[in-house]
């Protein structure tokens, strides 16, 4: 028999903390939006996606879902076919619809992966695999209850489609439906979905048993239905005649429930009372007990088969009177007696928490339904109890599988998952990093507690903050027990690291600014200076200076103006040796002549033991070049008579002689490149007396990924030693080539 929810039950999924806003013709618009995307698509079962979405929307409507909730169904299936679903759906329908679609899609993907990866474990009734799925459901609920409602409706439609098309649902899907989705519907009290899902899933898991039981129900079905219809009509007439206003209905027969009772109590088919059952809907609670009294006076009640779930409701808020009686011929009949409100709650479960706020402060099962907050707590506690049951938490001899997690609520009834042993400080950081930094106190269930008090499942936590401030170093002391979660600990460490970094940057800035004042370069922009040195920003430069990782001498060399380019006859004397040889001022002897004025050519900068030749200049003595110098060859071609032979003078007291040499480096531009190359020269004790850099950005305009060309002028005593150092420079990250110019 199909039950119809009252109008009030339409609030089933519209009163959550982040309700979907009402929009004009939202359902029509959502379907029109999704149709081009999903009309030609099919699901894994072969069902057309648009047809599936239509059916899911119809199921949601049947359990009281609003048009906004039904509209969200289409957006969920459209989401998978959009490149940027969050942006597109937000623009068309708003952020609430977009977030719901994305959260539901995420849960669908997680469950598909779980079925694929753990199919064998699930089929073996592995409680760990089952509990993991339950926890994912719980986390989905913690963000939005409607996600779970959408998944329940979608799974029910998938099972219906498989049954209608006579195809076999996969064992993993059927098992998940029977052991995860159906119990979830039961915990939420949505029995209308629970019963049907159980029967359909059982049909695919045990087809032979299902068919056999169905055949037993069909046998003598006409005779049984005639008997039950006569009994129903007589009981309804007699109740009303005796002054008890009531409506008597037949009850649907659920095959899975019948099989469970037969197996659990070792009963034969004829001994299962569900086969013959009636439901009495009374006007109020007093009417329920009056109807019970009348039923027991007319029929013989069976001993041990009476349950009062009105006085002592089930944990999920279910209320009803259950009794089993025998008629004059000894046939057992089960009768349930409840009010209309209790019946709607039994069929739709979650609806009762929102739709029946007029139930007052007591509400259902002693749980107040006077606010959305209380309602969400009530549902959350059902899911937490479910997890505890699965994990063995109710049995002290059977430790839970996932006792490392707890679930608490914000003052707005949002659910937060935390590690076991978490404190209010952990909770604060899970809400927002700044809330954690500014946390100074906490209330748990309205009472002030120390910040290091461990939280428990289901508690409501309120954080007290200051406008400005940071964490305490005591929070990182494990012996004081302020923090348990890795996330919170990392946030606190990051705060103190940032504080130390700020002090280091301030130190580096002060050193650089003093250098600029000393060199008379206060007009230099700090960001430009950092860029020339290979840093993305001035703070990056200040950081390495503050850590003493970059010498101020390098910055000082950068500030020196570049020397003018040489001309053919414009040569200057190279830097004099530290201990110049007495035989000759330039350290070079002219073969066959006495001491002459010599100078090292700047174009090729020769150094021992390079092969060298001399060129007599006009009024400036002999210019000494490397024998492979292109400038020298050009001059010698024009004036071959001015070429003379020269050689290095190496007296004993010239060991300290140093010669300037240019080194050309090409590299991929990156932060810290100049610093790394300078460190190589410093470690090899080569004095850098000049640096010139030029960088070209890539097409994107970002500094990283461009090319840098650098010219280092270093002092060497022997050019052979330079080759070894260039080999080390070539090994620096990003360096493409390092050669002598």
C-alpha positions as CSV (number, residue, x, y, z in Angstrom):
1,X,0.0,0.0,0.0
2,X,1.4,3.4,-1.0
3,X,1.5,6.1,1.7
4,X,1.1,9.8,1.0
5,X,3.0,12.3,3.1
6,X,1.1,15.4,4.3
7,X,2.0,18.8,2.9
8,X,4.1,19.5,6.0
9,X,6.6,16.8,5.1
10,X,7.6,18.8,2.1
11,X,10.1,20.5,4.4
12,X,12.1,17.2,4.6
13,X,15.2,18.6,3.0
14,X,14.6,22.3,2.7
15,X,15.4,23.3,6.3
16,X,19.0,22.5,6.5
17,X,21.5,25.1,7.5
18,X,22.3,26.1,3.9
19,X,18.9,25.7,2.3
20,X,18.5,25.9,-1.4
21,X,17.0,29.3,-2.2
22,X,13.6,29.3,-3.9
23,X,13.9,30.4,-7.5
24,X,11.1,31.0,-10.0
25,X,10.6,27.8,-12.0
26,X,13.8,26.3,-10.7
27,X,12.7,22.7,-11.6
28,X,11.9,23.6,-15.2
29,X,15.0,25.7,-15.6
30,X,17.3,23.0,-14.1
31,X,15.8,20.3,-16.4
32,X,16.2,22.5,-19.5
33,X,19.8,23.3,-18.4
34,X,20.7,19.6,-18.0
35,X,18.8,18.1,-21.0
36,X,21.3,19.0,-23.7
37,X,24.1,17.6,-21.6
38,X,22.6,14.3,-20.5
39,X,19.8,13.5,-22.9
40,X,22.0,11.3,-25.0
41,X,24.1,10.0,-22.2
42,X,23.8,6.6,-20.4
43,X,24.8,5.4,-17.0
44,X,26.8,2.2,-16.3
45,X,23.6,0.2,-16.1
46,X,22.6,1.3,-19.6
47,X,19.8,3.6,-18.3
48,X,19.4,7.0,-20.0
49,X,20.8,9.7,-17.7
50,X,17.9,12.1,-18.3
51,X,15.3,9.4,-17.6
52,X,17.2,8.4,-14.5
53,X,17.2,12.0,-13.3
54,X,13.5,12.3,-13.9
55,X,12.9,9.2,-11.8
56,X,15.1,10.4,-9.0
57,X,13.3,13.8,-8.9
58,X,10.0,11.9,-8.7
59,X,11.2,9.8,-5.8
60,X,12.3,12.9,-3.9
61,X,8.9,14.5,-4.6
62,X,7.3,11.4,-3.2
63,X,9.1,11.7,0.2
64,X,8.4,15.5,0.4
65,X,11.3,17.0,-1.5
66,X,10.7,20.6,-2.7
67,X,11.0,21.8,-6.3
68,X,14.4,23.2,-5.4
69,X,15.5,19.8,-4.2
70,X,14.2,18.1,-7.3
71,X,15.9,20.8,-9.5
72,X,19.2,20.0,-7.8
73,X,18.9,16.4,-9.1
74,X,19.4,17.5,-12.7
75,X,22.3,19.7,-11.8
76,X,24.1,16.8,-10.2
77,X,24.0,14.8,-13.4
78,X,24.9,17.8,-15.6
79,X,27.8,18.6,-13.3
80,X,29.9,15.7,-14.7
81,X,29.6,17.1,-18.3
82,X,30.8,20.6,-17.5
83,X,34.4,21.8,-17.7
84,X,34.0,24.3,-14.9
85,X,30.9,23.1,-13.1
86,X,31.2,25.3,-10.0
87,X,31.5,28.5,-12.0
88,X,28.8,27.6,-14.6
89,X,26.2,26.3,-12.1
90,X,26.9,29.2,-9.7
91,X,26.3,31.7,-12.4
92,X,23.1,30.1,-13.5
93,X,21.5,28.9,-10.2
94,X,23.7,30.2,-7.3
95,X,26.4,28.9,-5.1
96,X,24.2,26.6,-3.0
97,X,23.0,24.6,-6.0
98,X,26.6,24.4,-7.3
99,X,28.1,23.2,-4.0
100,X,25.3,20.5,-3.6
101,X,25.9,19.2,-7.2
102,X,29.7,19.0,-6.6
103,X,29.5,17.4,-3.2
104,X,27.1,14.8,-4.6
105,X,29.2,14.1,-7.6
106,X,32.2,13.7,-5.3
107,X,30.4,11.2,-3.2
108,X,29.3,9.2,-6.3
109,X,32.9,9.0,-7.5
110,X,34.2,7.9,-4.1
111,X,31.6,5.2,-3.9
112,X,32.3,4.0,-7.4
113,X,36.0,3.7,-6.5
114,X,35.2,1.9,-3.3
115,X,33.0,-0.7,-5.1
116,X,35.7,-1.2,-7.7
117,X,38.6,-1.5,-5.2
118,X,36.9,-3.3,-2.4
119,X,34.3,-5.5,-4.2
120,X,35.7,-8.7,-2.9
121,X,35.9,-7.3,0.7
122,X,32.3,-6.2,0.5
123,X,31.1,-9.4,-0.8
124,X,32.8,-11.2,2.1
125,X,30.8,-8.9,4.5
126,X,34.0,-7.2,5.6
127,X,32.9,-4.9,8.4
128,X,35.9,-2.7,7.9
129,X,35.0,-2.0,4.2
130,X,31.4,-1.5,5.1
131,X,32.2,0.9,8.0
132,X,34.6,2.9,5.7
133,X,31.6,3.5,3.3
134,X,29.4,4.5,6.3
135,X,32.0,7.1,7.4
136,X,32.1,8.6,3.9
137,X,28.3,8.8,4.0
138,X,28.6,10.5,7.4
139,X,31.1,13.0,6.1
140,X,28.8,13.7,3.1
141,X,25.9,14.3,5.5
142,X,28.1,16.6,7.6
143,X,28.3,19.0,4.6
144,X,24.7,18.7,3.4
145,X,22.0,16.2,4.4
146,X,20.5,16.6,0.9
147,X,23.6,14.8,-0.6
148,X,22.6,11.7,1.3
149,X,18.9,12.1,0.2
150,X,20.0,12.4,-3.4
151,X,22.2,9.3,-3.2
152,X,19.4,7.2,-1.6
153,X,16.9,8.2,-4.3
154,X,19.4,7.6,-7.1
155,X,20.3,4.1,-5.8
156,X,16.7,3.1,-5.4
157,X,16.0,4.2,-9.1
158,X,19.1,2.1,-10.2
159,X,17.7,-1.0,-8.6
160,X,14.2,-0.3,-10.0
161,X,15.7,0.0,-13.5
162,X,17.6,-3.2,-13.2
163,X,14.5,-5.0,-12.0
164,X,12.3,-3.5,-14.8
165,X,14.7,-4.4,-17.6
166,X,15.3,-7.8,-16.1
167,X,19.1,-7.3,-16.0
168,X,21.2,-8.4,-13.0
169,X,22.7,-5.7,-10.9
170,X,26.3,-6.3,-9.9
171,X,26.8,-8.1,-6.7
172,X,28.9,-5.3,-5.3
173,X,26.2,-2.7,-6.0
174,X,23.4,-4.9,-4.6
175,X,25.5,-5.7,-1.5
176,X,26.2,-2.0,-0.9
177,X,22.5,-1.3,-1.3
178,X,21.5,-3.9,1.2
179,X,24.2,-3.3,3.8
180,X,24.9,0.4,3.5
181,X,22.1,2.3,1.8
182,X,19.1,0.5,3.3
183,X,20.5,0.7,6.8
184,X,21.1,4.4,6.2
185,X,17.5,4.9,5.2
186,X,16.5,2.9,8.3
187,X,18.7,5.1,10.6
188,X,17.2,8.2,9.0
189,X,13.7,6.6,9.4
190,X,12.9,6.7,5.7
191,X,11.3,3.2,5.8
192,X,9.4,3.7,2.5
193,X,12.8,3.6,0.7
194,X,14.3,1.1,3.1
195,X,11.7,-1.6,2.5
196,X,11.8,-1.3,-1.3
197,X,15.6,-1.1,-1.5
198,X,16.0,-4.2,0.7
199,X,13.6,-6.3,-1.4
200,X,15.3,-5.2,-4.7
201,X,18.8,-5.8,-3.5
202,X,17.9,-9.2,-2.0
203,X,16.3,-10.1,-5.4
204,X,19.7,-9.7,-7.1
205,X,21.8,-11.2,-4.3
206,X,19.7,-14.3,-3.7
207,X,17.4,-14.7,-6.7
208,X,16.4,-18.3,-6.0
209,X,15.3,-17.6,-2.4
210,X,13.5,-14.4,-3.5
211,X,11.5,-16.3,-6.2
212,X,10.7,-19.1,-3.8
213,X,9.4,-16.7,-1.1
214,X,7.4,-14.7,-3.7
215,X,5.8,-17.9,-5.0
216,X,4.8,-18.8,-1.4
217,X,3.2,-15.4,-1.1
218,X,1.4,-15.8,-4.4
219,X,-0.1,-19.2,-3.3
220,X,-3.5,-18.7,-1.8
221,X,-3.0,-15.0,-2.4
222,X,-6.6,-14.4,-3.5
223,X,-7.9,-16.3,-0.5
224,X,-5.6,-14.5,1.9
225,X,-6.5,-11.1,0.5
226,X,-10.2,-11.8,0.7
227,X,-9.7,-12.7,4.4
228,X,-7.6,-9.7,5.2
229,X,-10.0,-7.3,3.4
230,X,-12.9,-8.7,5.3
231,X,-10.9,-8.4,8.6
232,X,-9.8,-4.9,7.8
233,X,-13.4,-3.6,7.0
234,X,-14.9,-5.3,10.1
235,X,-12.2,-4.0,12.4
236,X,-12.5,-0.4,11.1
237,X,-16.3,-0.6,11.4
238,X,-16.2,-2.0,14.9
239,X,-13.5,0.6,16.1
240,X,-15.6,3.5,14.9
241,X,-18.8,2.0,16.3
242,X,-17.2,1.7,19.7
243,X,-16.1,5.4,19.6
244,X,-12.5,5.0,18.5
245,X,-11.9,7.1,15.4
246,X,-9.5,5.1,13.3
247,X,-8.6,4.2,9.8
248,X,-7.5,0.6,9.1
249,X,-5.2,-0.3,6.3
250,X,-3.5,-3.4,4.9
251,X,0.3,-3.6,5.1
252,X,2.6,-4.3,2.2
253,X,4.5,-7.6,2.3
254,X,8.2,-7.2,2.3
255,X,10.0,-10.4,1.1
256,X,13.4,-9.5,2.7
257,X,11.7,-8.9,6.0
258,X,9.9,-12.2,5.9
259,X,13.1,-14.1,5.0
260,X,15.0,-12.4,7.8
261,X,12.4,-13.4,10.4
262,X,12.3,-17.0,9.0
263,X,16.0,-17.3,9.3
264,X,16.4,-15.4,12.6
265,X,13.7,-17.3,14.5
266,X,13.9,-20.6,12.5
267,X,10.2,-20.2,11.5
268,X,8.3,-21.7,8.7
269,X,6.6,-19.5,6.2
270,X,3.1,-19.9,7.8
271,X,4.6,-18.9,11.1
272,X,5.7,-15.5,9.9
273,X,3.2,-12.9,11.1
274,X,4.2,-10.3,8.4
275,X,2.2,-12.4,5.9
276,X,-1.1,-11.2,7.5
277,X,-0.8,-7.6,8.9
278,X,-2.9,-4.6,9.4
279,X,-2.2,-1.0,10.3
280,X,-4.5,1.2,12.4
281,X,-4.2,5.0,12.1
282,X,-5.8,6.6,15.2
283,X,-6.6,10.3,15.8
284,X,-4.1,10.7,18.7
285,X,-2.0,8.9,21.2
286,X,-5.0,8.2,23.5
287,X,-6.8,6.8,20.5
288,X,-3.9,4.4,19.9
289,X,-4.2,2.9,23.3
290,X,-8.0,2.8,23.1
291,X,-7.6,0.9,19.8
292,X,-5.1,-1.5,21.3
293,X,-7.5,-2.2,24.2
294,X,-10.3,-2.9,21.7
295,X,-8.1,-5.2,19.5
296,X,-7.1,-7.2,22.6
297,X,-10.7,-7.5,23.8
298,X,-11.8,-8.9,20.4
299,X,-8.9,-11.1,19.5
300,X,-6.6,-13.3,21.6
301,X,-3.2,-11.6,22.0
302,X,-0.1,-13.8,21.6
303,X,2.1,-13.8,24.6
304,X,5.5,-12.1,24.1
305,X,4.4,-10.5,20.9
306,X,3.6,-7.0,22.1
307,X,5.9,-3.9,21.9
308,X,5.1,-0.3,23.0
309,X,7.2,1.9,20.8
310,X,5.1,4.9,21.8
311,X,6.1,4.9,25.4
312,X,9.7,3.8,24.5
313,X,10.4,4.9,20.9
314,X,13.2,3.3,18.8
315,X,16.5,5.1,18.6
316,X,15.6,6.7,15.3
317,X,12.3,8.2,16.7
318,X,10.0,5.5,15.4
319,X,6.7,5.2,17.4
320,X,4.0,2.7,17.1
321,X,2.2,-0.1,19.1
322,X,2.9,-3.6,17.8
323,X,0.8,-6.6,18.7
324,X,0.1,-10.1,17.3
325,X,-3.3,-11.6,17.8
326,X,-5.2,-14.8,16.7
327,X,-8.6,-14.8,15.2
328,X,-11.3,-17.4,16.1
329,X,-9.7,-19.9,13.7
330,X,-6.2,-19.4,15.2
331,X,-4.7,-17.5,12.3
332,X,-2.0,-15.0,13.5
333,X,-2.4,-11.4,12.5
334,X,0.1,-8.6,13.2
335,X,-1.4,-5.2,13.9
336,X,0.4,-1.9,14.2
337,X,-1.3,1.1,15.8
338,X,-0.1,4.7,15.4
339,X,-1.2,8.2,14.7
340,X,-1.0,9.9,11.3
341,X,2.0,11.9,12.4
342,X,3.8,8.7,13.7
343,X,3.0,7.0,10.4
344,X,4.4,9.8,8.3
345,X,7.5,9.8,10.5
346,X,7.9,6.1,10.0
347,X,7.6,6.4,6.3
348,X,9.7,9.5,5.8
349,X,11.8,9.6,9.0
350,X,13.9,12.8,8.6
351,X,10.7,14.7,7.7
352,X,9.5,14.4,11.3
353,X,12.4,16.4,12.6
354,X,11.5,19.4,10.5
355,X,7.9,18.9,9.4
356,X,6.4,18.4,12.9
357,X,7.9,21.2,14.9
358,X,4.5,21.6,16.5
359,X,5.3,18.4,18.4
360,X,6.6,20.7,21.1
361,X,9.6,20.5,23.4
362,X,9.3,16.8,23.8
363,X,9.2,16.0,20.1
364,X,9.8,12.4,19.0
365,X,11.8,10.0,21.1
366,X,12.2,12.8,23.7
367,X,14.2,14.8,21.1
368,X,13.1,18.4,20.6
369,X,12.3,19.3,17.1
370,X,11.8,23.0,17.9
371,X,14.7,24.1,15.7
372,X,16.8,23.1,12.7
373,X,19.8,22.8,15.1
374,X,18.1,20.3,17.4
375,X,16.8,18.4,14.3
376,X,20.3,18.1,12.8
377,X,21.7,16.9,16.1
378,X,19.0,14.2,16.3
379,X,19.9,12.9,12.9
380,X,23.6,13.2,13.5
381,X,23.2,11.1,16.7
382,X,21.5,8.4,14.6
383,X,24.4,8.2,12.2
384,X,26.9,8.2,15.0
385,X,25.1,5.4,16.7
386,X,25.1,3.5,13.5
387,X,28.8,3.9,13.2
388,X,29.3,2.8,16.8
389,X,27.2,-0.3,16.2
390,X,29.2,-1.2,13.1
391,X,32.6,-0.5,14.8
392,X,31.7,-2.6,17.8
393,X,31.7,0.4,20.1
394,X,28.8,-1.0,22.1
395,X,30.8,-4.1,22.9
396,X,33.7,-3.4,25.3
397,X,35.3,-6.7,24.2
398,X,35.2,-5.7,20.5
399,X,37.2,-2.5,19.9
400,X,35.9,-0.2,17.1
401,X,37.6,-0.2,13.7
402,X,37.7,3.5,13.5
403,X,37.9,4.8,17.0
404,X,40.5,7.4,15.9
405,X,37.8,9.8,14.8
406,X,35.1,11.9,16.5
407,X,32.3,14.1,15.2
408,X,31.3,17.4,16.9
409,X,29.1,20.3,15.9
410,X,29.5,24.0,15.4
411,X,26.9,26.4,17.0
412,X,25.3,26.4,13.5
413,X,24.9,22.6,13.6
414,X,27.6,21.9,11.0
415,X,29.4,18.6,11.5
416,X,33.2,18.6,12.0
417,X,35.4,15.5,11.8
418,X,38.4,15.5,14.2
419,X,40.9,12.9,15.4
420,X,40.3,11.1,18.7
421,X,41.6,13.3,21.6
422,X,41.1,16.6,19.7
423,X,40.6,19.7,21.7
424,X,38.8,23.0,21.2
425,X,42.0,24.4,19.7
426,X,42.0,21.6,17.1
427,X,38.3,22.4,16.4
428,X,39.1,26.1,16.0
429,X,41.8,25.4,13.4
430,X,39.5,23.0,11.5
431,X,36.9,25.9,11.2
432,X,39.5,28.5,9.9
433,X,43.2,29.1,10.4
434,X,42.6,32.7,11.7
435,X,40.0,31.3,14.2
436,X,42.6,29.0,15.5
437,X,45.2,31.7,15.8
438,X,42.8,34.0,17.8
439,X,41.3,31.2,19.9
440,X,41.4,32.1,23.6
441,X,38.6,30.1,25.2
442,X,35.8,27.5,24.4
443,X,32.4,26.4,25.5
444,X,31.4,22.8,25.2
445,X,27.6,22.2,25.3
446,X,27.3,25.7,26.7
447,X,29.9,25.3,29.6
448,X,33.3,26.9,29.7
449,X,36.2,24.4,29.6
450,X,40.0,24.5,29.5
451,X,41.3,24.7,25.9
452,X,43.1,21.4,26.3
453,X,40.0,19.4,27.2
454,X,39.4,16.4,24.9
455,X,36.2,16.6,22.9
456,X,33.6,13.8,22.7
457,X,31.3,12.6,19.9
458,X,28.2,14.7,19.4
459,X,29.3,17.7,21.5
460,X,28.6,21.3,20.4
461,X,31.7,23.4,20.5
462,X,31.8,27.2,20.5
463,X,35.2,29.0,20.2
464,X,35.9,32.4,21.9
465,X,38.3,34.5,20.0
466,X,40.0,37.9,20.3
467,X,40.2,40.5,17.5
468,X,43.9,40.2,17.0
469,X,46.6,37.9,18.2
470,X,48.4,34.6,17.5
471,X,48.9,31.2,19.0
472,X,50.8,30.3,22.1
473,X,54.1,28.4,21.9
474,X,52.6,26.2,24.7
475,X,50.2,24.7,22.1
476,X,53.2,22.9,20.5
477,X,54.2,21.3,23.8
478,X,52.9,17.7,23.5
479,X,52.9,17.3,27.3
480,X,50.3,20.1,27.7
481,X,47.8,18.4,25.3
482,X,46.5,21.5,23.5
483,X,46.8,20.0,20.0
484,X,46.1,16.6,18.5
485,X,45.5,17.1,14.8
486,X,48.4,17.3,12.4
487,X,46.7,20.1,10.5
488,X,46.4,22.3,13.6
489,X,50.1,21.7,14.6
490,X,51.3,22.6,11.1
491,X,49.3,25.8,11.2
492,X,50.8,26.8,14.5
493,X,54.3,26.0,13.4
494,X,53.7,28.0,10.1
495,X,52.7,31.0,12.2
496,X,55.9,31.0,14.2
497,X,58.0,30.3,11.1
498,X,56.4,33.3,9.4
499,X,57.2,35.4,12.5
500,X,60.8,34.4,12.4
501,X,60.9,35.0,8.7
502,X,59.6,38.5,9.1
503,X,62.4,39.2,11.6
504,X,65.0,37.8,9.2
505,X,63.6,39.9,6.3
506,X,63.8,43.0,8.5
507,X,67.4,42.3,9.3
508,X,68.3,41.8,5.6
509,X,66.4,45.0,4.6
510,X,68.3,47.0,7.1
511,X,71.7,45.7,5.8
512,X,70.8,46.3,2.2
513,X,69.5,49.8,2.9
514,X,72.7,50.7,4.8
515,X,74.8,49.5,1.9
516,X,72.8,51.6,-0.6
517,X,73.3,54.7,1.7
518,X,77.0,54.0,1.9
519,X,77.4,53.7,-1.9
520,X,75.2,56.7,-2.5
521,X,72.6,54.6,-4.3
522,X,69.5,55.4,-2.3
523,X,67.6,56.1,-5.5
524,X,67.8,52.4,-6.6
525,X,64.5,50.6,-6.4
526,X,64.7,47.6,-4.1
527,X,62.5,45.4,-6.4
528,X,64.7,46.3,-9.4
529,X,67.9,45.4,-7.4
530,X,66.4,42.1,-6.4
531,X,65.4,41.3,-10.0
532,X,68.9,42.0,-11.2
533,X,70.3,39.6,-8.6
534,X,67.9,36.9,-9.7
535,X,65.1,37.2,-7.0
536,X,61.4,37.5,-7.7
537,X,60.8,40.1,-5.0
538,X,62.8,42.4,-2.6
539,X,61.8,40.3,0.4
540,X,63.4,37.2,-1.2
541,X,66.7,39.2,-1.4
542,X,66.3,40.5,2.2
543,X,65.7,36.9,3.4
544,X,69.0,35.5,2.0
545,X,70.9,38.5,3.2
546,X,69.4,38.2,6.6
547,X,70.4,34.6,6.7
548,X,74.0,35.5,5.6
549,X,73.5,33.4,2.5
550,X,74.4,36.2,0.1
551,X,77.4,38.5,0.6
552,X,76.9,42.3,0.5
553,X,80.0,42.4,-1.6
554,X,78.0,40.8,-4.5
555,X,75.4,43.5,-4.2
556,X,78.2,46.1,-4.1
557,X,79.7,44.8,-7.3
558,X,76.3,44.9,-9.0
559,X,76.1,48.6,-8.2
560,X,79.3,49.5,-10.0
561,X,78.9,51.1,-13.4
562,X,79.9,48.9,-16.4
563,X,83.2,49.6,-18.1
564,X,83.2,51.0,-21.6
565,X,83.6,48.5,-24.5
566,X,87.2,48.4,-25.9
567,X,88.3,49.6,-29.3
568,X,91.0,48.3,-31.5
569,X,93.8,50.5,-30.1
570,X,92.1,51.3,-26.8
571,X,93.7,49.1,-24.2
572,X,94.2,49.6,-20.6
573,X,96.7,48.0,-18.2
574,X,95.4,45.0,-16.5
575,X,95.2,45.0,-12.7
576,X,98.7,44.9,-11.4
577,X,99.8,41.6,-9.8
578,X,99.6,41.5,-6.1
579,X,103.4,40.8,-6.2
580,X,104.4,42.1,-9.5
581,X,107.6,40.5,-11.0
582,X,110.6,42.8,-10.8
583,X,111.8,41.8,-14.3
584,X,108.8,43.4,-16.1
585,X,105.9,45.6,-15.0
586,X,103.4,43.6,-17.1
587,X,104.7,40.2,-16.3
588,X,105.5,39.7,-20.0
589,X,108.9,39.6,-21.8
590,X,109.4,40.7,-25.4
591,X,111.6,38.2,-27.1
592,X,114.9,39.6,-28.3
593,X,114.4,43.0,-26.7
594,X,114.9,44.7,-23.4
595,X,112.3,45.8,-21.0
596,X,109.4,47.4,-22.9
597,X,106.0,48.7,-21.8
598,X,103.5,45.9,-22.1
599,X,99.8,45.7,-21.4
600,X,97.3,42.8,-21.4
601,X,94.6,43.3,-24.0
602,X,91.2,43.7,-22.5
603,X,89.4,42.0,-25.4
604,X,90.8,38.5,-24.7
605,X,92.4,39.0,-21.2
606,X,95.3,36.5,-21.4
607,X,96.6,34.7,-18.4
608,X,99.4,32.2,-17.9
609,X,100.0,29.7,-19.4
610,X,98.0,30.9,-22.5
611,X,99.8,31.2,-25.8
612,X,100.4,34.9,-26.4
613,X,101.6,37.3,-29.1
614,X,102.4,41.0,-29.0
615,X,101.2,43.9,-31.1
616,X,103.0,47.2,-31.1
617,X,100.5,50.0,-30.6
618,X,100.9,53.7,-31.3
619,X,102.3,55.3,-28.2
620,X,101.1,52.7,-25.7
621,X,103.8,50.1,-25.9
622,X,103.1,46.4,-26.7
623,X,99.6,45.0,-26.4
624,X,99.6,41.3,-25.4
625,X,96.9,39.1,-26.8
626,X,96.0,35.4,-26.7
627,X,97.1,33.8,-29.9
628,X,93.5,32.8,-30.7
629,X,92.1,36.4,-30.2
630,X,90.0,37.5,-33.2
631,X,90.9,41.1,-32.6
632,X,94.6,40.3,-32.7
633,X,94.2,38.5,-36.0
634,X,92.3,41.4,-37.5
635,X,95.0,43.8,-36.5
636,X,97.8,41.5,-37.6
637,X,96.2,41.1,-41.0
638,X,96.3,44.9,-41.5
639,X,99.7,45.5,-40.0
640,X,101.8,42.3,-39.9
641,X,105.0,44.2,-39.4
642,X,103.8,45.3,-35.9
643,X,103.5,41.7,-34.6
644,X,106.2,40.6,-32.2
645,X,106.9,37.5,-30.1
646,X,106.3,37.7,-26.4
647,X,106.3,35.2,-23.5
648,X,105.3,35.1,-19.9
649,X,107.9,36.2,-17.4
650,X,107.8,33.8,-14.4
651,X,110.4,34.9,-11.8
652,X,110.4,33.2,-8.3
653,X,108.9,36.3,-6.7
654,X,105.9,36.4,-9.1
655,X,103.9,33.6,-7.4
656,X,101.2,36.0,-6.2
657,X,100.5,37.4,-9.6
658,X,96.7,37.5,-10.5
659,X,95.2,38.2,-13.9
660,X,91.6,39.3,-14.7
661,X,89.7,36.8,-16.8
662,X,86.1,37.1,-18.2
663,X,83.8,34.1,-17.9
664,X,80.5,33.8,-19.9
665,X,77.6,31.8,-18.4
666,X,74.2,31.0,-19.9
667,X,71.5,29.5,-17.7
668,X,67.8,29.1,-17.1
669,X,66.8,32.1,-15.1
670,X,65.6,31.3,-11.6
671,X,65.6,32.7,-8.1
672,X,69.0,32.4,-6.3
673,X,71.0,31.7,-9.5
674,X,73.5,34.5,-9.1
675,X,74.0,33.5,-5.4
676,X,74.7,29.9,-6.2
677,X,77.3,30.7,-8.9
678,X,79.0,33.2,-6.7
679,X,79.2,30.6,-3.9
680,X,81.2,28.3,-6.3
681,X,83.8,31.0,-7.0
682,X,84.0,31.9,-3.3
683,X,84.5,28.2,-2.3
684,X,87.3,27.9,-4.9
685,X,88.9,31.1,-3.5
686,X,88.6,33.0,-6.8
687,X,88.1,36.7,-6.3
688,X,85.2,38.1,-8.4
689,X,85.9,41.7,-9.3
690,X,83.0,42.3,-11.7
691,X,79.5,40.9,-12.6
692,X,77.2,41.8,-15.5
693,X,73.8,40.1,-15.9
694,X,71.1,40.1,-18.5
695,X,67.9,38.1,-18.4
696,X,65.1,37.6,-21.0
697,X,61.7,36.5,-19.8
698,X,59.7,33.7,-21.5
699,X,56.6,34.4,-23.5
700,X,54.3,34.2,-20.5
701,X,56.1,37.2,-19.0
702,X,57.1,35.4,-15.8
703,X,60.7,35.5,-14.7
704,X,61.0,31.8,-14.1
705,X,61.6,29.9,-17.3
706,X,63.5,32.7,-19.0
707,X,67.2,32.8,-20.0
708,X,70.0,34.6,-18.1
709,X,73.4,35.6,-19.5
710,X,76.1,36.5,-17.0
711,X,79.7,37.7,-17.3
712,X,81.9,37.2,-14.3
713,X,85.4,38.9,-14.2
714,X,87.6,36.8,-11.9
715,X,91.2,37.0,-10.9
716,X,93.3,33.9,-11.7
717,X,97.0,33.1,-11.5
718,X,96.8,30.2,-14.0
719,X,94.2,29.8,-16.7
720,X,94.4,26.0,-16.2
721,X,92.9,26.3,-12.7
722,X,90.0,28.3,-14.3
723,X,89.0,25.3,-16.4
724,X,88.4,23.2,-13.2
725,X,86.3,25.9,-11.6
726,X,84.2,26.3,-14.7
727,X,83.4,22.6,-14.6
728,X,82.0,23.1,-11.1
729,X,80.0,26.1,-12.3
730,X,78.5,24.0,-15.1
731,X,77.2,21.7,-12.4
732,X,75.0,24.4,-10.8
733,X,71.3,23.8,-11.3
734,X,70.0,25.5,-14.4
735,X,73.5,26.4,-15.9
736,X,73.6,25.4,-19.6
737,X,77.2,26.5,-20.4
738,X,80.1,28.1,-18.6
739,X,83.1,29.1,-20.7
740,X,86.0,31.6,-20.8
741,X,85.3,34.5,-23.2
